[in-house]
């Protein structure tokens, strides 16, 4: 595999290394380790390409592309059902709008802070770029936990949140979507408050219910898209998913629909998980069992251990699927869930393909292990771009005041994932038959955004 001594690279106006850039970035953004990590990962991929494009250095694209255009932080006061007043913190990181209006999810979770949102928004820039759709990168949310809250409490929180956010968003400015803790219910409350405040009905949010402007296939999009990307990786080697053993982490939307599409394509899915543990079903999770999981998680709000009890299979308390033998691993739970030890275990147990269904679930050291062992590795900005792609299609449908059929959206999603895969191959071919997908995704996404920034001048 191609190996470059990246930290010794020199630009065309003097000595300038990844290390020196990162030192400056960390000084400007102290303590934001998640953000530092994702910037470092992108720089390692694009550094050699930058040496051949001195214009990017002269225009100081690196400093500009790693500095958010705008960060909005605000207080969110709300009242619970007992009349007690609570205060949370809300955010919107509008990172880059070079290729279109800001686009990215809202996350309601206790872990939300500025560091995490800057990391997610920076990733979103390049993910959106790869979709070929005109969408900039953003992310937002609040350190609010919807779990255990009544519908009335969630409504009051969402209304308070939108009362501040509404002045900063719009269908041609910034179009938020859902993310962890923000589903159709929350999007509905947020949209209702926006409509009340602005006195207009526009596609200012995506992830809406079908009855009032949502897109068909949106719940399935991220999971389906991840599997479509895997299918393209195997097709390049004249292989298919049929008969392959697949481990999946998570049991929410992304995991459920990744499992569904993998099963439809003939794979055997042997695991699902939640924050308490993992189920291992060596006979495979078929369509009937998956329907049970969907009811368990989406309706009963139960734990995945109930699956183990019902089907008498192994339950790994507080464990992950990464020690199970498999051909394909799909991390679909959360960021940083695969560390170096997990990656080594997957390689040892014969895993030949890993694709990120979640946002950045593999740590940088884990990715290095996958690449060194020539495991096919689909980074999240490429492999899980199906969700934001269908969000972009929802925006188009809203502007046109139409709703496409499910098969039309699915066909467009497949085409987009094929295009993303082709872009990764074009910039990630190492010349020895192995595709470095992270490098390909980062370079393809970066060039489109950087060129747009050049064309628009210093803004």
ZISUL-V675450 format. One line per field, one symbol per residue. psi: psi as a letter, one per 40 degrees, with the letter a starting at -180 (. if undefined). burial: I if it has 9 or more other ideal C-beta (glycine too) atoms within 8 Angstrom, else O. A space follows every 50 residues. Layout:
# ZISUL-V675450
psi = ???
burial = ???
This chain:
# ZISUL-V675450
psi = ihhigdeeihaeeahhidddddddddddghegdddddddddddddedddd degdddddefddddeehidhhhhihgiihaeeehhihihiihhgdhfdei ihhiihhhidehidddddddddddddddddeeighahiiaaifhheheii ddddddddddddddddeeiieedhgiaiahegaddddddddddddddefi gigeiieiiddfeiiieddeddddddddddddddddefiieheihhhhii eaddddddddddddeeihheiiiaedaihhgdeihaddddddddddddde faieddddddefihhghfiieeeihidhhghfciifehadddddddddee hehhhhdihfdhidddddddddefhhhhideddfedddddddddddddde fihiidddddddddddddddddddddeeheefehhgdddddddddddddd dddddeag.
burial = IOOOOIOOIOIOOOOIIIOIIIOOIIOOIOOIOIIIIIIIIIIIIIIIII IOOOOIIOIOIIOIIOOIOOIIOIOIOIOIOOOOOOOIIIIIIIIIIOII IIIIIIIIIOOIOIIIIIIIIIIIIIIIIIIOIOIIIIIIIIIIIIOOIO OOIIIIIIIIIIIIIIOIIIIOIIIIIIIOIIOIOIIIIIIIIIIOIOOO OOIIIIIIIOOOOIIIIIOIIIIIIIIIIIIIIIIIOOOOIOOIIIIIII IIOIIIIIIIIIIOIOIOIIIIIIOOIIIIIOOOIOOOIIOIIIIIIOOO OOOIIIIIOOOOIOIIOOIIIIOIOIIIIIIIIIIIIIIIOIIIIIIOIO IOIIIIIIIIIIIOIIIOIIIOOOIIIIIIIIIIIIIIIIIIIIIOIIOO OOOIOOOOIIOIIIOIIIIIIOIIIIIIIIOOOOIIIIIIIIIIIIIIII OIIIOOOOO
